């Protein structure tokens, strides 16, 4: 699969994935590409290299089964707290 086909495929998948799934997908592609994969995937998709690197790191460490998309405490505070 060449780069243009990869970009088209990822663009079609993106609306159907949550943040975590997207990050893991990008990290997986970066791992497959090897050296320079993080920057290449980030450039092709317009994602930040830190996002791709985090996805690759999460794949290496194993995926938590807590089913959370974001870390505990992340996101906007509840209206009751504000």
C-alpha positions as CSV (number, residue, x, y, z in Angstrom):
1,X,0.0,0.0,0.0
2,X,1.5,3.3,-1.0
3,X,1.3,6.5,1.1
4,X,-1.7,8.0,-0.8
5,X,-3.7,4.9,-0.3
6,X,-2.8,4.8,3.4
7,X,-3.9,8.5,3.8
8,X,-7.3,7.8,2.1
9,X,-7.9,4.7,4.3
10,X,-7.1,6.5,7.5
11,X,-9.3,9.5,6.5
12,X,-12.2,7.1,6.0
13,X,-11.6,5.4,9.4
14,X,-11.0,8.5,11.5
15,X,-14.7,9.5,12.0
16,X,-15.5,6.1,13.4
17,X,-12.8,5.9,16.0
18,X,-12.5,7.5,19.4
19,X,-9.3,9.3,20.5
20,X,-7.7,6.2,22.0
21,X,-8.4,3.9,19.0
22,X,-7.0,6.6,16.6
23,X,-3.9,7.0,18.7
24,X,-3.3,3.2,18.9
25,X,-3.9,2.8,15.1
26,X,-1.3,5.5,14.4
27,X,1.1,4.1,16.9
28,X,0.8,0.6,15.3
29,X,1.5,2.0,11.8
30,X,4.5,3.8,13.2
31,X,5.9,0.6,14.8
32,X,5.5,-1.3,11.5
33,X,7.4,1.4,9.6
34,X,10.3,1.3,12.1
35,X,12.8,4.0,12.4
36,X,11.3,7.4,11.4
37,X,7.8,5.9,11.5
38,X,6.5,8.3,14.1
39,X,7.4,11.4,12.1
40,X,6.2,9.9,8.9
41,X,2.8,8.9,10.2
42,X,2.4,12.2,12.0
43,X,3.2,14.1,8.7
44,X,0.8,11.9,6.6
45,X,-2.1,12.2,9.0
46,X,-1.6,15.8,10.3
47,X,-1.4,14.4,13.9
48,X,1.1,15.6,16.4
49,X,4.2,13.3,16.7
50,X,3.6,13.1,20.5
51,X,0.2,11.5,19.8
52,X,1.7,8.9,17.5
53,X,4.5,8.2,20.0
54,X,2.1,7.8,22.8
55,X,0.0,5.3,20.8
56,X,3.2,3.3,20.0
57,X,4.2,3.4,23.7
58,X,0.8,2.3,24.8
59,X,0.9,-0.7,22.4
60,X,4.4,-1.7,23.7
61,X,3.3,-1.5,27.4
62,X,0.0,-3.3,26.8
63,X,-3.5,-1.8,26.6
64,X,-5.3,-1.3,29.9
65,X,-8.7,-3.1,30.1
66,X,-10.3,-0.1,31.9
67,X,-12.0,0.9,28.6
68,X,-11.3,4.6,29.3
69,X,-10.5,6.9,26.4
70,X,-8.7,9.5,28.5
71,X,-6.7,9.3,31.7
72,X,-8.6,9.6,35.0
73,X,-9.2,13.3,35.8
74,X,-8.8,14.4,32.2
75,X,-11.5,16.5,30.5
76,X,-13.8,19.2,31.6
77,X,-15.0,19.5,35.2
78,X,-18.6,18.6,35.9
79,X,-21.0,21.5,36.2
80,X,-21.6,20.8,39.9
81,X,-17.9,21.3,40.6
82,X,-17.6,24.5,38.5
